[in-house]
Amino acid sequence: MLKSRRGLLAAGLTVAVIGAIGVASTLEAGAEQIPDAPVPATAATAPLLKPPATLPWGDRPQRVKRGRDGADSKSLKAAGLSVAGPAEGDDGTPEEEYAPKGDSSKSGHRRPTSANAVPPDPSAEPSASASSGPKANFFYNTARQYAVSDGAYVNLTIHKPILDKSEFHTLAELAVRSEDGDQTVEVGWNVDRVVNGDDDPHLFVYHWVNDQPTCYNGCGFVQYSKTVIPGFTLAVDQQKRFGIQFTNNAWWIAYDTEWVGYYPASLWTKPTFTKSGLVQVFGEVATPPSTVLPLSQMGSGKCGRLENTAAARLGSVAYLNGPTPEFSLEGDSVAYGIYGMSSRTFRYGGPGSNGPEKCKEQPDA
């Protein structure tokens, strides 16, 4: 059985956690449903930076409504809560150091990437190829705009799409990138058994340096919040805000009502990365490299179409000191569709190729 990788667990991680006395005064203690749980951490190598007084969307921070550790996404929804940590006794020891992460390139084409993991199959014996760096294939519904800004935020609907046993992950995210696409900060939710150990949606962060992938929820990420940590389970069938903002010499990550943490600017030195040049919001499904048509659901599992109100949404994308949102759309599989409801809100996703319908016509051979 896979152990959960929830939390800040990836190799090379440097974490800073606010002490009991150092909690930001803007957080409202009464907003949380249970007492703070211990946060895994290592010693910080630099003083903890401070976030802005307001979140990217202008609200003052409040503690995210956190459920009991080990709660699943459906029970969090039923209780009106937002996140939950791993169950007691789950030490989060990673089975693999890295898991595959795609890169929705400037042209929107699928991009294979090396990975030190394979989709987990509980019925199969581990194979020698599992550690040899197999590649993954990626499928997207993407909205993109070249935009110079201090960051962006988006409303994402959070779902529990069905991840096929043969495939890696299904996710939705916001990515703030340099104009050439080589430097990136990402935040979103994913269903990934290798990373998280279950089929629930989880909060994730990720970044790229000089066009090279790093790792989920670590590799230089500095934790700030005591309440919500990358890797935590998220309540399903809700809409939450996800934001990325460059301020105080770092790319800060915001989720729901809190600043989660940041990637220090020192991670990008040649060249520096302090402004966006390209912003993307998208759904992503990762499969084995030979896959032509993906099997997993994306978003809610409903096709992103004009008439389909049950489809997942990438909503109300906004910039910080940036231009008016005017996104272009691309989708690269008959299994998923993307539809622009406005210049900054989109329906996306679909059932996968074994679902009851195609989201668009099969391209000519």
C-alpha positions, 0 to 999 in steps of 0.5 A: 500500500502506498504511503501518503505524501501529504505535506511538505515531504519532497527531497531537498525541502527547506521549511519554515513554520511560524511558531506559536507566538509568531502567528500573523495577527490578521488570522482569526483563531475562531475560524478554525474548527479544531486546534492546530496539529503539529506541522512537520518541519526542518530548521529554516535557513533564513528568517521567515519572510512576511506576506502582504497584509491582504490576499491577492484578491484584496481580503485580509487573511483568516485561518482556513477552516480545517477538519480533523486529520485523516478526514476525506474530501466528502466528509470535509464538504459535508461539514462545511470545512476546507482542508484536512491533514494526514491521518495520525500515524501517517508519516508521509514517507514518500514511496518515490522521490519525484512524480511526473509533472507536465508543462503546458508549453507556450504552444500548448502541445503535449510535453513528455517528461522524465519521472521517477515513478510509475502509476501504482498498481497494487496487484502487480509486482514492482518492476525494474522499469519503475526506477529507470525514469519512464516518461509520461504523456500529458493532455490539456485544456488550457487558457493562456495569455502573455501578460506582464504582472506581479501575479494572478489568481483564479477561482477553481472548482474542486472535484474528485475526477476518476483517475484510471489505474493505469495513469498518473494524475489528473489536476487543475491549476494556475501557472505564473511563468516567464515569457519564455516559459522556462521559469514557473510557479504553480498552485492547484489541486491534484488527484495523484496516488503516487504523490498523495496516497489516495484518490481525493483531491489535494492542494499542491505547489510546484515550480520550474527553474530554467525549464527544469522540473523540481518536485511537488510541495517542496524543493525550496518551498517555505511554509508560512501557514500553520493551518493549510499545508501543500499536500493536504486533502481538500473538500470536494465539489466547492469553489476556492481561490488560488493565487500567486503573487510576487512580493517581498522578494518571493513568489507567495502562494495563497489558498482560500483565506490564507497565505500558504507559503512562498518560493524565495526569489533566490531559487531563480538567479540566472535569470531572475524571475520577478514578473510574469510574462505568461499566465496559464490556467488549465486542466492536466491529465498524465498518462503512460507515454504510449497513451493516445487517448487518456482514460481518466476524467478531467475536472468534474468528468463533464465535457467543457461545453456551453450548455454543460453547467456541470462542467468544472470551471476555471473562473474569474482569472485576474492579474495583479498590476497586469493587463485586462484578461484576454485568454486564448484557449486550446484543448488537445484530446477528444476526451476533454473540452474547453469553452470560454464563458467570458474572457476570463472564465472557462468550462473545461474537462471531460470523462476520458476516452472511455466515457459515454461521450466525446467532447469534440470530434476525432481529428482526421488521421 
